[in-house]
Amino acid sequence: MFFSLFGRNASQVVLATLAIPFPVSHPEFERFVETDKGMLEKSQKLATLLFLPQPPTRASMIRDLTRYGALNNSIQPLQELYEVLETEFNPLGLCETVNVRLKKLLESEEVDYLEQYIPALQDVAIVRLIKQICQVRNSSVVCLLVIFEKYL
């Protein structure tokens, strides 16, 4: 009973953390978007509520998943999804692999808390795909420059 409840909570923490969108690379764009409060102000308020010295980031929360053992105690399809989204580099098969892992998650016995995270996880997968494609494109441009340098 305790382990299943602990595993369920760990899985939910991992899902919620993986579903966090990537931070904006250019926070100066935020001033052009009309919102109630700035992201920095919201982050500071969150840090105050959690009694933290600084606001948590997506990267720090991902690190905490492994440090505190939440990832190891989550269900296996979720651990596989973490590997695909956070450690593997596969721009050609990323979205297909994520969809297969999400189907496995939905087929697992604990579906009631999973469904709410699916759209956010798909968004994270798309952003991860774009970042990986940009890395490939940048490295191919560098390779071309090195090749062209020989002829200059």
C-alpha positions in Angstrom: 0.0 0.0 0.0 2.7 2.5 1.0 4.9 1.7 -2.0 2.1 2.0 -4.5 1.1 5.4 -3.0 4.7 6.5 -2.9 5.2 5.3 -6.5 2.0 7.1 -7.6 3.2 10.3 -6.0 6.7 10.0 -7.4 5.2 9.5 -10.9 3.0 12.5 -10.5 6.0 14.6 -9.5 8.0 13.4 -12.4 5.1 14.1 -14.8 4.5 17.6 -13.5 8.2 18.4 -13.7 8.6 17.1 -17.2 5.6 19.1 -18.3 7.1 22.4 -17.2 7.7 24.4 -20.4 11.2 25.5 -21.2 12.1 29.0 -20.0 12.1 31.9 -22.5 15.6 32.4 -23.9 15.0 36.2 -24.1 13.2 37.5 -21.1 13.3 41.0 -22.5 10.5 40.0 -24.8 8.2 39.7 -21.8 7.9 43.4 -21.5 6.2 43.5 -24.9 3.6 41.0 -23.8 0.8 42.4 -21.7 0.4 40.2 -18.6 -0.8 40.8 -15.1 2.6 40.2 -13.5 6.1 39.6 -15.0 7.6 36.2 -14.9 10.3 37.3 -12.6 7.8 38.7 -10.1 5.8 35.4 -10.2 9.0 33.4 -9.7 10.0 35.5 -6.7 6.6 35.0 -5.1 6.8 31.2 -5.7 10.3 31.2 -4.0 8.9 33.1 -1.1 5.9 30.6 -0.7 8.3 27.6 -0.8 10.8 29.2 1.6 13.5 29.0 -1.1 16.4 31.5 -1.4 15.9 31.7 -5.2 13.1 30.6 -7.6 13.2 27.0 -8.8 14.0 26.5 -12.5 13.1 23.7 -14.8 16.7 22.5 -14.8 17.0 22.5 -11.0 13.7 20.6 -10.7 14.9 18.0 -13.2 18.1 17.6 -11.2 16.1 17.2 -8.0 14.1 14.3 -9.6 17.2 12.2 -9.6 18.7 13.5 -6.5 15.7 12.8 -4.3 14.9 9.5 -6.0 11.5 10.5 -7.5 12.5 9.3 -10.9 13.7 5.8 -9.7 10.4 5.3 -7.8 8.1 6.3 -10.7 6.6 3.8 -13.1 8.9 2.4 -15.9 7.2 4.0 -18.9 7.7 7.4 -17.2 11.4 6.7 -16.6 11.7 5.8 -20.3 9.9 9.1 -21.3 12.3 11.0 -19.1 15.3 9.4 -20.9 13.8 10.3 -24.3 13.1 13.9 -23.3 16.0 14.8 -21.1 19.0 12.6 -22.1 18.7 11.2 -25.6 19.5 13.2 -28.8 17.4 11.9 -31.6 15.8 14.7 -33.6 14.6 12.3 -36.3 12.6 10.0 -34.0 11.9 12.2 -31.0 8.2 12.9 -31.6 7.4 9.3 -32.6 9.3 7.9 -29.6 7.5 10.3 -27.2 4.1 9.4 -28.7 4.9 5.7 -28.1 5.9 6.4 -24.5 2.8 8.4 -23.9 0.6 5.6 -25.3 2.4 3.2 -22.9 1.7 5.6 -20.0 -2.0 5.8 -20.9 -2.2 2.1 -21.1 -0.8 1.7 -17.6 -3.2 1.1 -14.7 -2.9 4.6 -13.3 -4.5 6.8 -16.0 -6.6 9.2 -13.9 -3.7 11.6 -13.1 -1.8 11.2 -16.3 -4.2 12.6 -18.9 -3.9 16.2 -17.7 -0.1 16.3 -18.5 -0.3 14.9 -22.0 -0.8 18.2 -23.9 2.0 19.9 -21.9 4.3 16.9 -22.5 3.6 17.1 -26.2 4.5 20.8 -26.2 7.7 20.1 -24.4 8.6 17.4 -27.0 8.0 19.8 -29.8 10.2 22.5 -28.2 12.9 19.8 -27.5 12.6 18.7 -31.2 13.1 22.3 -32.4 16.2 22.7 -30.1 17.7 19.5 -31.4 17.1 20.4 -35.0 18.8 23.8 -34.3 21.8 22.0 -32.8 22.1 19.8 -35.9 21.7 22.8 -38.2 24.3 24.8 -36.3 26.8 22.0 -36.3 26.3 21.4 -40.0 26.8 25.1 -40.7 30.1 24.9 -38.7 31.2 21.9 -40.7 30.5 23.7 -43.9 32.4 26.7 -42.7 35.4 24.5 -41.9 35.2 22.9 -45.3 34.9 26.2 -47.1 37.8 27.6 -45.0 40.2 25.2 -46.7 39.3 26.8 -50.1 39.7 30.4 -48.9 
